Amino acid sequence: MVGPRSGARITSVLLFATLAAALSGCGGDDPNRTTRDGGLDFLILGARVFDGSGSPWIDAAVGIAGDRIAYVGPRASAPEATEIIDATGLVAAPGFIDVHTHAGGLRDPRRSLAKNYLTQGVSTVITGNDGGGTWEVSETLATMEAAGLGPNVGLLVGHAAVREVVMGEDDRAPTGSELEQMRDLVHQAMGEGAFGLSSGLFYAPGSFATTGEVIELGRVVAQYGGLYDSHLRDEGSYSIGLLGAVQEAIAVGRDAGIPVHISHIKALGPDSWGLADEVIALIEAAREEGIEVTADQYPYHASSTSLGPAVFPRWAMSGGDESLALRLDDEQTLNRIIGEIEVNIARRGGPGSLVISADRSPEGSYDEPIEGHSLEELASRWELAPAMAAVLIQRAGGAQVVSFNMSEEDIEQFRVQPWLMTASDGSLVLPGEGAPHPRSYGTFPRVFTHWVRERSLLSWEEAIRTATSLPAMTYRLWNRGVLRPGAAADLVVFDAGGLHDRATFEAPHAFSEGIVHLWVNGEMAVRDGDVTGVRAGRGLRRQ
């Protein structure tokens, strides 16, 4: 059961004060009341209310009118309501905000309900991360809204996406004309409401860009008040190292004049374990300097990516799949590639740490399924060296892998930082579809289950803050992430004792439990633990 806690972080209070000020003027003279004619649609009674700021819970009634929070205050003073929701013994909080997803599938009506996110209490997702976000923001949001959105969605424009459309997958610097074309695409995206620029400097073709190229695009973003969301060039020891990559991200923020957000912060691979303290020191120093630096994290010790970027050298991927195939056909070049693959497999903890989660090859490429099996197991099955097994899989069409590569100590050191928020790096999966990372089903409940209830590493109020007001402040979602009159009516009610992530690496297709009700823009997306099918999500644009 949730109990009262004290000692909310000063930073949380200051952040929330700014947010509350931004919301002022949304209601009438009474700061606790903002109702439309006819009173409330819903009045939630009996819950322990966390406003999202990091403050301890309060005993209050919460009212919803239309698409807004209309009342937070004593039950006796609450307006009349069409429906009373008895939340005795439960927790009420702002709907959770996931700032790192691969939710392009929201264009697809089969996926746009996003049941695996709604059942985590997520009311808003950001997508377009890791450099892949479209510059056609208005068109994309219109398509998503037409498909019928379960949660709200905001978009980032991707550095790699604009680079690829202008330059292809070439490993070279842009000409002056090409850089101007990339600037124009970023201008278009930001003008249409993108929240910022994402990069995936670990992946080709983003990896072929210099820091200066990213800074130039970041300066465009600065004109619109956006941020820079970075998948670091190196999270381990592949190229410039984790510390060098963090310094590079900070340099973009400093020189472009924009906030920096580091995606799924980690120390990847045994070579980098123990570096969390130094990374934290770099971020703290940048913040002292006046650069706004934040990060997100998922609560698992395994990451997930494509097999190619995980183990193939970047030079081999220049020019795309056709160029890679030609290199693999040349025996001398193949031997060089295999040698570097062996080193990269070791960097990630060995072939047993790389498990196939999704087979991207045409049907019938293998005699037996490869999903759910490690690279070590497949190499043994095929009587090949692990590096050669990786080449075979890539030739067949590639695969997604789950990679067990982090230490719990590093994870927990990052977790307690006041600038770190929860995010899944998940996708819109359908039951039975491959063997995905369980983060797509369980990220947010797992934070509460593992780090609040089991480990007592976070208080309830702090864990809620990192899923609500902190991401809202970072991405400038000014009217979300808090329970205050005038804010958007994104609200979750959950059972603190019954909240549970059921998805595991062995059985990932399992919806989380314990989310009792979820409102998205004032409509019930989850009622009594069941997804209603209501699609009340909206396409969000940077204000």
C-alpha positions as MATLAB code, in Angstrom:
seq = 'MVGPRSGARITSVLLFATLAAALSGCGGDDPNRTTRDGGLDFLILGARVFDGSGSPWIDAAVGIAGDRIAYVGPRASAPEATEIIDATGLVAAPGFIDVHTHAGGLRDPRRSLAKNYLTQGVSTVITGNDGGGTWEVSETLATMEAAGLGPNVGLLVGHAAVREVVMGEDDRAPTGSELEQMRDLVHQAMGEGAFGLSSGLFYAPGSFATTGEVIELGRVVAQYGGLYDSHLRDEGSYSIGLLGAVQEAIAVGRDAGIPVHISHIKALGPDSWGLADEVIALIEAAREEGIEVTADQYPYHASSTSLGPAVFPRWAMSGGDESLALRLDDEQTLNRIIGEIEVNIARRGGPGSLVISADRSPEGSYDEPIEGHSLEELASRWELAPAMAAVLIQRAGGAQVVSFNMSEEDIEQFRVQPWLMTASDGSLVLPGEGAPHPRSYGTFPRVFTHWVRERSLLSWEEAIRTATSLPAMTYRLWNRGVLRPGAAADLVVFDAGGLHDRATFEAPHAFSEGIVHLWVNGEMAVRDGDVTGVRAGRGLRRQ';
ca = [
       0.000    0.000    0.000;
       1.169    3.506   -0.717;
       1.952    5.524    2.379;
       2.718    9.208    2.895;
       6.283   10.214    2.084;
       8.179   13.427    2.650;
      11.255   15.120    1.257;
      10.208   15.741   -2.352;
      13.129   16.973   -4.378;
      13.585   20.742   -4.571;
      14.155   20.389   -8.298;
      10.757   18.718   -8.677;
       9.015   21.522   -6.838;
      10.709   24.183   -8.942;
       9.871   22.373  -12.160;
       6.271   21.994  -11.112;
       6.003   25.623  -10.072;
       7.012   26.607  -13.586;
       4.494   24.214  -15.076;
       1.710   25.355  -12.789;
       2.428   28.943  -13.781;
       2.178   27.982  -17.441;
      -1.248   26.498  -16.746;
      -2.527   29.516  -14.817;
      -5.437   31.311  -16.362;
      -7.022   28.096  -17.586;
      -9.785   28.256  -15.025;
     -11.926   30.693  -13.088;
     -11.292   32.565   -9.841;
     -11.154   29.365   -7.771;
      -7.809   27.658   -8.577;
      -9.317   24.289   -7.722;
     -12.240   24.584  -10.086;
     -12.529   24.720  -13.864;
     -15.894   23.331  -14.934;
     -18.020   23.707  -17.981;
     -21.737   24.363  -17.758;
     -23.471   21.318  -16.352;
     -20.767   20.250  -13.902;
     -18.380   17.317  -14.153;
     -18.409   14.239  -16.334;
     -16.423   12.195  -13.812;
     -15.585   12.659  -10.142;
     -12.901   10.340   -8.738;
     -13.252    9.804   -4.993;
     -11.186    8.011   -2.374;
      -7.861    7.873   -4.225;
      -4.486    8.920   -2.919;
      -3.720   11.693   -5.363;
      -0.201   12.304   -6.677;
      -0.149   15.510   -8.713;
       2.984   14.534  -10.665;
       5.266   17.200   -9.178;
       7.107   14.861   -6.829;
       5.132   16.095   -3.832;
       3.641   13.555   -1.402;
       0.145   12.305   -2.063;
      -2.919   14.156   -0.853;
      -6.462   13.063   -0.020;
      -8.521   14.843   -2.664;
     -11.344   14.443   -5.131;
     -10.489   14.860   -8.813;
     -13.029   16.004  -11.372;
     -13.025   15.805  -15.164;
     -15.139   17.979  -17.453;
     -14.768   17.436  -21.170;
     -11.099   17.032  -21.985;
      -9.776   18.882  -18.920;
      -9.056   18.314  -15.272;
     -11.734   20.559  -13.800;
     -11.450   20.095  -10.061;
      -8.876   18.987   -7.473;
      -9.951   19.578   -3.904;
     -12.157   18.494   -0.990;
     -14.965   16.112   -1.777;
     -17.482   18.335   -0.008;
     -16.788   21.233   -2.380;
     -16.825   19.222   -5.589;
     -19.378   20.076   -8.295;
     -22.039   17.607   -9.343;
     -20.852   14.852  -11.658;
     -22.490   12.572  -14.189;
     -20.489    9.593  -12.924;
     -18.807    8.928   -9.595;
     -15.711    6.717   -9.705;
     -14.985    4.986   -6.404;
     -11.188    4.767   -6.201;
     -10.915    3.913   -2.525;
      -7.547    2.339   -1.800;
      -6.186    3.217   -5.250;
      -3.733    5.801   -6.565;
      -4.632    8.631   -8.970;
      -1.888   10.294  -10.998;
      -1.362   12.022  -14.332;
      -1.295    9.651  -17.291;
       2.230    8.411  -17.962;
       4.274    9.953  -20.785;
       6.680    7.760  -22.748;
       9.232    9.937  -24.527;
      11.031    7.155  -26.406;
       8.991    4.766  -28.519;
       9.077    3.211  -31.941;
       5.398    3.758  -32.500;
       5.296    4.477  -36.209;
       2.720    1.685  -36.304;
       0.169    4.204  -35.026;
      -0.575    4.743  -38.721;
      -2.002    1.206  -38.785;
      -5.552    0.832  -37.370;
      -4.623   -2.657  -36.106;
      -1.943   -1.135  -33.888;
      -3.076    2.430  -33.283;
      -5.104    1.542  -30.198;
      -1.706    0.735  -28.604;
      -3.159   -1.676  -26.073;
       0.294   -2.628  -24.771;
       0.813    1.034  -23.799;
      -2.654    1.782  -22.439;
      -2.388   -1.215  -20.097;
       0.787    0.364  -18.678;
      -1.041    3.604  -17.894;
       0.576    5.481  -20.770;
      -1.566    8.283  -22.186;
       1.069    9.996  -24.394;
       3.940    8.686  -26.505;
       6.728   10.428  -28.376;
       8.064    8.707  -31.486;
      10.546    9.331  -34.286;
      13.489    8.591  -31.984;
      16.995    7.347  -32.836;
      17.219    9.521  -35.950;
      14.323    7.895  -37.783;
      11.556   10.484  -37.432;
       9.786   11.871  -40.479;
       9.944   15.527  -41.551;
       6.358   15.230  -42.886;
       4.848   15.896  -39.478;
       1.418   17.220  -40.451;
       0.768   14.431  -42.932;
       1.959   11.752  -40.514;
      -0.128   13.019  -37.614;
      -3.192   13.229  -39.865;
      -2.691    9.604  -40.922;
      -2.293    8.506  -37.312;
      -5.383   10.367  -36.189;
      -7.363    8.848  -39.061;
      -6.286    5.381  -37.866;
      -7.758    6.163  -34.442;
      -5.242    6.850  -31.683;
      -5.412    5.201  -28.280;
      -2.779    7.479  -26.683;
      -1.685   10.954  -27.696;
       1.401   11.117  -29.920;
       4.096   13.687  -30.589;
       6.812   13.432  -33.253;
      10.514   14.103  -33.530;
      12.239   14.761  -36.852;
      15.106   12.359  -37.452;
      18.615   13.407  -38.462;
      19.195   10.074  -40.220;
      15.876   10.338  -42.051;
      16.656   13.737  -43.542;
      20.269   12.741  -44.256;
      19.203    9.605  -46.095;
      16.636   11.348  -48.293;
      19.222   13.970  -49.278;
      22.431   11.885  -49.384;
      21.437    8.236  -49.367;
      23.556    6.004  -47.129;
      26.928    7.324  -48.208;
      29.781    7.648  -45.738;
      30.807   11.228  -46.514;
      30.215   14.826  -45.531;
      27.340   16.726  -47.156;
      27.999   19.408  -49.727;
      26.834   22.922  -48.915;
      23.755   22.388  -51.036;
      22.937   19.068  -49.349;
      23.288   20.566  -45.885;
      20.902   23.338  -46.905;
      18.388   20.747  -48.113;
      18.617   18.994  -44.742;
      18.073   22.299  -42.961;
      14.987   22.918  -45.094;
      13.494   19.546  -44.126;
      14.130   20.215  -40.437;
      12.536   23.671  -40.832;
       9.498   22.002  -42.381;
       9.185   19.480  -39.565;
       9.617   22.013  -36.789;
       7.199   24.395  -38.464;
       4.622   21.589  -38.547;
       4.994   20.906  -34.818;
       7.856   18.448  -34.277;
       9.167   18.532  -30.716;
      12.809   18.428  -31.730;
      15.554   16.635  -33.614;
      16.430   13.016  -32.888;
      19.687   11.388  -33.850;
      20.946    7.824  -34.021;
      24.665    8.406  -34.354;
      25.339    4.762  -33.470;
      23.500    3.650  -36.617;
      24.254    4.083  -40.303;
      23.770    6.548  -41.945;
      23.699    8.811  -38.864;
      27.056    7.403  -37.811;
      28.623    8.911  -40.935;
      27.841   12.468  -39.776;
      30.221   14.749  -37.934;
      29.250   16.557  -34.765;
      29.275   19.785  -36.734;
      26.615   18.505  -39.117;
      24.290   17.733  -36.209;
      24.976   21.123  -34.638;
      23.952   22.873  -37.870;
      20.586   21.091  -37.838;
      20.288   21.723  -34.118;
      20.518   25.456  -34.767;
      17.393   25.185  -36.894;
      15.631   23.404  -34.038;
      16.694   26.138  -31.624;
      14.734   28.699  -33.644;
      11.539   26.817  -32.750;
      12.294   26.082  -29.109;
      12.793   22.350  -29.703;
      15.246   19.905  -28.155;
      17.951   17.483  -29.286;
      17.149   13.848  -28.502;
      20.262   11.718  -28.926;
      20.907    8.039  -29.285;
      24.581    8.409  -28.421;
      27.240    7.653  -30.998;
      28.659    5.080  -28.593;
      27.084    3.579  -25.485;
      30.046    1.291  -24.894;
      33.456    0.947  -26.522;
      32.666    0.780  -30.246;
      34.204    4.058  -31.403;
      34.642    7.223  -29.299;
      33.482    5.475  -26.120;
      30.573    6.222  -23.810;
      32.173    9.253  -22.174;
      33.185   10.752  -25.510;
      29.660   10.230  -26.839;
      28.079   11.977  -23.844;
      30.495   14.875  -24.343;
      29.502   15.021  -28.010;
      25.786   15.229  -27.173;
      26.470   18.010  -24.673;
      28.547   19.851  -27.296;
      25.555   19.820  -29.659;
      23.406   21.397  -26.960;
      26.053   23.977  -26.095;
      26.837   25.044  -29.663;
      23.302   24.846  -31.046;
      21.743   26.452  -27.979;
      19.163   23.733  -27.321;
      18.274   21.294  -24.526;
      19.845   17.835  -24.770;
      18.045   14.607  -23.978;
      19.994   11.324  -23.898;
      17.956    8.300  -24.942;
      17.990    5.062  -22.894;
      21.137    5.982  -20.993;
      23.345    2.987  -20.236;
      26.887    1.646  -19.959;
      26.801   -1.067  -22.618;
      29.058   -4.098  -22.343;
      31.653   -5.260  -19.811;
      34.229   -2.794  -21.152;
      32.042    0.097  -19.992;
      30.575   -1.219  -16.754;
      31.298    1.076  -13.857;
      31.277    4.285  -15.901;
      27.918    5.521  -14.585;
      29.575    7.831  -12.035;
      31.656    9.544  -14.724;
      28.676    9.932  -17.049;
      26.633   11.448  -14.226;
      29.488   13.852  -13.445;
      29.591   15.008  -17.090;
      25.850   15.660  -17.094;
      25.923   17.468  -13.759;
      28.791   19.670  -14.953;
      26.864   20.559  -18.113;
      23.778   21.435  -16.091;
      25.903   23.641  -13.825;
      27.146   25.338  -16.994;
      23.558   26.118  -17.929;
      22.935   23.403  -20.531;
      19.648   21.595  -19.953;
      20.563   17.885  -20.061;
      18.143   15.071  -19.236;
      17.976   11.354  -19.970;
      15.589    8.420  -20.011;
      15.939    4.762  -19.090;
      14.011    1.489  -19.267;
      14.109   -0.835  -16.225;
      15.848   -3.845  -17.793;
      19.451   -5.034  -18.068;
      19.021   -5.970  -21.716;
      18.726   -3.661  -24.708;
      17.287   -4.368  -28.146;
      18.426   -3.399  -31.616;
      19.012   -4.850  -35.069;
      21.689   -7.505  -35.413;
      23.519   -5.529  -38.129;
      24.210   -2.393  -36.078;
      24.924   -4.513  -33.009;
      27.808   -6.475  -34.513;
      28.709   -5.310  -38.037;
      31.343   -2.572  -38.526;
      29.898    0.709  -39.775;
      32.227    0.980  -42.764;
      30.789   -2.295  -44.060;
      27.272   -0.822  -44.038;
      28.086    2.289  -46.054;
      25.861    2.427  -49.134;
      23.150    0.183  -47.679;
      22.259   -3.491  -48.021;
      23.400   -3.897  -51.634;
      26.849   -2.530  -50.876;
      27.112   -4.761  -47.806;
      26.170   -7.814  -49.888;
      28.944   -7.048  -52.366;
      31.478   -6.785  -49.554;
      30.333  -10.102  -48.107;
      30.851  -11.702  -51.519;
      34.516  -10.688  -51.523;
      36.511  -13.245  -49.516;
      39.198  -10.850  -48.284;
      36.647   -8.226  -47.220;
      34.453  -10.913  -45.645;
      37.342  -12.091  -43.485;
      37.953   -8.524  -42.311;
      34.258   -8.099  -41.485;
      34.163  -11.398  -39.576;
      37.160  -10.319  -37.504;
      35.435   -7.101  -36.488;
      32.137   -8.905  -35.821;
      33.966  -11.174  -33.367;
      35.229   -8.123  -31.470;
      31.762   -6.541  -31.399;
      30.121   -9.747  -30.174;
      32.601   -9.765  -27.298;
      31.801   -6.089  -26.584;
      28.182   -7.041  -25.977;
      28.994   -9.901  -23.618;
      29.457  -12.827  -26.036;
      27.202  -14.756  -28.435;
      25.052  -16.106  -25.620;
      23.975  -12.536  -24.741;
      22.446  -11.900  -28.187;
      18.973  -13.442  -28.544;
      16.924  -13.194  -31.751;
      13.649  -11.423  -31.016;
      12.295  -10.914  -34.546;
      13.265  -12.665  -37.774;
      13.209  -10.259  -40.728;
      14.024  -12.806  -43.411;
      11.497  -14.120  -45.962;
       9.410  -17.063  -44.815;
      11.198  -20.348  -45.314;
      14.715  -18.949  -44.979;
      15.516  -21.408  -42.178;
      14.675  -25.038  -41.516;
      13.698  -24.159  -37.947;
      12.607  -20.845  -36.365;
      15.413  -18.659  -35.045;
      13.327  -16.406  -32.784;
      13.973  -16.924  -29.100;
      17.400  -18.487  -29.712;
      20.770  -16.927  -28.958;
      23.459  -16.414  -31.549;
      25.477  -19.005  -29.650;
      22.687  -21.577  -29.951;
      22.195  -20.887  -33.659;
      25.931  -21.108  -34.350;
      25.971  -24.507  -32.663;
      22.893  -25.627  -34.610;
      24.471  -24.640  -37.916;
      27.992  -25.742  -36.933;
      29.396  -22.292  -37.614;
      31.431  -19.749  -35.690;
      29.115  -17.148  -34.080;
      30.440  -14.376  -36.341;
      29.688  -16.450  -39.433;
      26.211  -17.237  -38.069;
      25.647  -13.487  -37.802;
      26.676  -13.079  -41.435;
      24.253  -15.828  -42.485;
      21.373  -14.137  -40.626;
      22.195  -10.743  -42.114;
      22.373  -12.188  -45.608;
      18.956  -13.783  -45.145;
      17.344  -10.443  -44.287;
      18.540   -9.603  -40.795;
      16.937   -9.842  -37.382;
      16.117   -7.909  -34.259;
      18.042   -8.978  -31.164;
      17.700   -8.629  -27.414;
      21.157   -8.001  -25.991;
      21.966   -8.656  -22.331;
      24.725   -6.116  -21.772;
      24.193   -3.937  -18.663;
      25.133   -4.120  -14.996;
      22.512   -3.591  -12.298;
      24.805   -1.233  -10.393;
      25.090    1.173  -13.339;
      21.360    0.957  -13.999;
      20.524    1.912  -10.415;
      23.049    4.756  -10.284;
      21.379    6.331  -13.304;
      17.904    5.572  -11.986;
      18.114    7.816   -8.915;
      19.246   10.961  -10.763;
      16.651   13.769  -10.621;
      16.984   14.419  -14.372;
      16.240   10.818  -15.389;
      12.781    9.776  -16.595;
      11.143    6.490  -17.493;
      10.778    5.543  -21.176;
      10.286    2.193  -22.867;
      12.107    2.276  -26.220;
       9.292   -0.126  -27.070;
       7.052   -0.623  -30.067;
       3.431   -1.397  -30.930;
       3.505   -5.156  -30.749;
       0.620   -7.521  -31.290;
       0.239  -10.721  -29.241;
       2.183  -13.614  -30.738;
       4.280  -11.383  -32.984;
       7.913  -12.497  -32.650;
       9.727  -12.555  -29.304;
      10.003   -8.830  -28.502;
      11.722   -7.141  -25.588;
       9.309   -7.159  -22.620;
       9.733   -3.382  -22.304;
       6.990   -2.969  -24.910;
       4.509   -4.423  -22.421;
       5.913   -3.755  -18.974;
       8.206   -0.732  -18.641;
       6.113    1.589  -16.485;
       4.596   -0.968  -14.099;
       8.051   -2.544  -13.713;
       9.514    0.706  -12.395;
       6.936    0.677   -9.593;
       7.162   -3.069   -9.019;
      10.956   -3.381   -9.032;
      12.331   -0.044   -7.850;
       9.555    1.202   -5.575;
       7.935   -1.855   -4.000;
      10.781   -4.381   -4.119;
      13.985   -2.341   -3.966;
      12.760    0.880   -2.260;
      15.149    2.753   -4.530;
      12.486    5.353   -5.393;
       9.519    6.754   -3.497;
       6.109    6.563   -5.120;
       6.026   10.305   -5.653;
       9.445   10.341   -7.298;
       8.692    7.374   -9.567;
       5.454    9.055  -10.648;
       7.269   12.366  -11.271;
       9.727   10.649  -13.620;
       6.807    9.314  -15.661;
       4.690   12.475  -15.713;
       5.785   16.054  -14.996;
       9.488   15.534  -15.769;
       8.897   14.258  -19.336;
       6.157   16.878  -19.785;
       8.541   19.668  -18.795;
      11.387   18.283  -20.890;
       9.302   18.015  -24.062;
       7.341   21.197  -23.323;
       3.993   19.419  -23.029;
       2.814   22.314  -20.920;
      -0.701   21.130  -20.157;
       0.070   17.454  -19.476;
       1.897   15.486  -16.816;
       0.182   17.166  -13.844;
      -3.133   16.986  -12.023;
      -4.201   20.609  -11.877;
      -7.380   22.363  -13.019;
      -7.012   23.330  -16.653;
      -4.591   20.537  -17.498;
      -5.506   17.940  -20.083;
      -7.591   15.140  -18.615;
      -4.979   12.410  -18.997;
      -5.383   10.532  -15.734;
      -4.484    7.055  -14.493;
      -5.931    5.224  -11.493;
      -3.990    2.146  -10.425;
      -3.701   -0.416   -7.673;
      -0.335    0.225   -5.995;
      -0.219   -3.257   -4.490;
      -1.520   -5.023   -7.580;
       0.505   -3.217  -10.230;
       2.608   -5.844  -11.964;
       4.545   -6.265  -15.187;
       3.860   -9.756  -16.474;
       6.016   -9.691  -19.601;
       9.319  -11.561  -19.341;
      12.143  -12.271  -21.774;
      10.933  -15.863  -22.013;
       7.243  -14.932  -22.402;
       7.127  -11.282  -23.526;
       3.551  -11.151  -24.833;
       1.787  -10.429  -21.545;
      -0.142   -7.282  -20.730;
       0.585   -5.557  -17.429;
      -1.877   -5.722  -14.559;
      -3.026   -3.165  -12.024;
      -4.070   -0.234  -14.239;
      -7.691    0.091  -13.145;
      -8.783    3.184  -15.103;
      -7.120    5.429  -17.674;
      -8.534    8.600  -19.181;
      -7.085   10.078  -22.364;
      -8.352   13.586  -23.077;
     -11.252   12.986  -20.706;
     -12.422    9.681  -22.224;
     -11.958    6.289  -20.583;
      -9.431    4.223  -22.496;
      -9.265    1.668  -19.664;
     -12.183    0.971  -17.352;
     -12.074   -1.560  -14.522;
      -8.880   -3.030  -15.924;
     -10.192   -3.569  -19.448;
      -9.246   -1.601  -22.556;
     -12.469   -0.013  -23.765;
     -11.510    0.451  -27.404;
     -12.124    4.200  -27.157;
      -9.612    6.051  -29.339;
      -9.396    9.493  -27.797;
      -5.711   10.178  -28.467;
      -4.611   13.236  -30.421;
      -1.684   14.269  -32.522;
       0.296   16.748  -30.429;
       2.339   19.624  -31.792;
       5.053   21.644  -30.132;
       3.603   24.877  -28.756;
];
